[in-house]
Amino acid sequence: INMSIPKLLDLSEYCIAKNFEQIVHEQSTTIRLLPVNLKARLFFLLSRRGLINDSNIHLLLNCRTRVFDFRDCNITDEALSIMSKCSLHSQIERERRTITTTTIDHQITSVLNPSVLYIRGRITDYGWIKFIHEYLNLRKIRLNNCLLLTDKSLQSIGQCCHRLIELDLNGCINISDDGIRELKHLLHIKSLGLAQTSITDLALYTIGQASFKHMLQEINVRQCQQITDDGFTYLLKNCPNLRTIGFLQCPKLTELSRQSLGPNTHQFSYVVWSIPV
């Protein structure tokens, strides 16, 4: 009997995921009232399948989920706004002011405590800044191909996320040197993804002078069109603990950059590179 319970639970989760849109339409109250442990399991399963969106996320938010992986989901500022209302600070403020909440506010009862957030796509500075000021304990942030984000979002990260260890901005084409400058006082960054951003050597100089320069172990500057040997060699010189580095398709890098990857200065475990002929 004990062995059949997990199998029955797995089967139930599979059926819910397969028919999720219909269930939301017909039995949203049932989902909202599920126990926290079941909501957490469903949240993981449905986010992996890309089924969480702005209109249903409020049904599944729970205090147990720490990793919010929306890379395959259709998430916009609206979902971030709903999550912002679930922070401890927001809920305390609502109680203090005794404001009559909206229907969605009534539905959301869990206090969120995210440590990892992965998002791809259509969020903007407005939605991100509002969200990040409610969640100061994020450890890992991946904002992949968020074409509408600018340096203003990085300013908010630099101000709020003092425990951050991983920041992936790959494909955020409007991120520039000014945004990287806003991160220089963070202490714990170990991994930094800057592929296909608009950075130049100035960003690499900033990283080489940043408070986290001795912590940094991984960086990706693939397809950064404006970085040169000067910035790259400066980065290597001042970040001695780099172990993983990617600099594919950086047209201004030459053989000099490759020669700077000396075994006497760094113990690389993974290097991906290409030098123009």
Secondary structure, DSSP 8 states (H G I E B T S, - for coil): -TTHHHHHHHHHHHHHHHTHHHHHHHHHHHHHTS-HHHHHHHHHHHHHTT--BTTTHHHH--SS--EEEETTSB--HHHHHHHHTTSHHHHHHHHHHT----HHHHH-------SEEEEES---HHHHHHHHTT-TT--EEEEET-TT--HHHHHHHHHH-TT--EEE-TT-TT--HHHHHTTTT-S---EEE-TTS--BHHHHHHHHHSTTTTT--EEE-TT-TB--HHHHHHHHHH-TT--EEEETT-TT--HHHHHT--TTT---SEEEE----
